[in-house]
């Protein structure tokens, strides 16, 4: 008797099983208070979810190590051949649009690394269209975690890391070849550029994925901006039409991913009459892009229609 | 949460979809479809309610609004005092959802990986998680399936896996959308038994949509019928006009083509070669009927078809859905 009276009020590690419809409200609010602490915020929650889901996918990929090593190597090779094209080209010509091989390699490295990071972390968003079409997005929406993090981390493919490594190698190589007067500003600008570039690419991917809530088959349009944008940025702006260059400065601000800051590092003027200070505007542009992407995403979720049944 | 408001509360809930249809080469016609057209009801804690209606009546749309997946076009909606579409992720921790036609599990991962992820995503306390997992693995016979990737599970296995997944975080409400669809008789019985116990022991509120009248008969004391996005009936199953008169079908495969079978308690419906269809009241047992048929005829095979909701509702309004539609024009 005495034992039962003492154990009941104790909130032990093993809570008493709620019996019948009299389940207490108290235990529930308690539970949600600890789990739902507002200190986390959406961003913290998103990061936590992303880490969790991505970690699980990595673990499941690592179950087949050889297969993983092969796909990683494959991803590395595919992007490497991409660069071989540039190598071959410079076997025939001395410069491209007035840019030396080292300079083109530098452009290639900065854009490629930024894109690689974005592709690694956000590439799964491409599959959103299918999820919207077949209604399997419902499942994600029913879970107590931010949707964007769930979709972006879904089937997290570590093999995409091969692209990052390849672009990074080219970037490092170009740094040895380049003849640049390094200043502290330039030294700081380079890593900042790569990070901001990845964020801008990521924001474009999210914005594109948001459009899929309405246009389920528009994934290719986004790819034109992301994969296409990456290819565009790997070459000097001087070889493209000025209208195109202006487009990626003012419309879809991909020029801030690498062109503008990289040209500053190389000591070259900004293209298409863009003011020189624009080279330092990448963080601001990245922030604005994230804002636009966030709004688009929210609007997309609210207009999600699911499927029949 | 105010104490006077029911646990689940819908007040004039509406959902309209705009459907665009091509009319000619470029011109597109816009048309509004009211999937849910002003539904109001309340469900108290611990109730087990059947939510039924023909295909396209608006059942799934309602459930999706209750989970926050879809944003209502009008009306008011509260689940546990929460507005689902505004606070979807907060509500998610307190509800469990099982879609019969779609898994909530990670398709390519072993069942136990899915559960492990749920554990962390729902922030279930460790002790609670282990206790629940053991319990449901036991009750739903999942022991041998934990290491199998979800895509390799049979429909019945997957359904049991899904039900366990929906309950790991001790939801206060469980929405079940066609939980027995496509299951064999044994699996159906298992699922029903489990749900009944769950509601009895844990007091989980259950809202169930189904096409299978037996689900409702065995589980729900209260049933709501929805058609064309409107609530047509809310009350006891017995009160549903037409339920008592509903019939089951006995499908008999004979060795050869024979004249219509005549047995007491059943009515000959039609024949197709050696196969014959007999109808008998849904409330009657099939056993004596089968015995009577087998005694007098050379049997090859037989099966029993349960009456479905569609038939009952059609009877309820007299005539089939198509006929009603005609009469509306």
Interface residues (C-beta under 8 A of the other chain):
Chain A: X13 X14 X15 X17 X18 X19 X20 X21 X22 X23 X25 X28 X31 X32 X34 X35 X36 X45 X49 X52 X53 X56 X59 X60 X135 X136 X138 X139 X141 X142 X143 X144 X145 X146 X155 X302 X303 X304 X305 X306 X308 X309
Chain B: X1 X17 X45 X46 X56 X60 X64 X67 X68 X69 X70 X71 X85 X88 X89 X90 X92 X93 X94 X95 X97 X99 X101 X102 X103 X104 X106 X108 X109 X113 X116 X117 X120 X121 X122 X123 X125 X127 X128 X131 X170 X172 X201 X202 X203
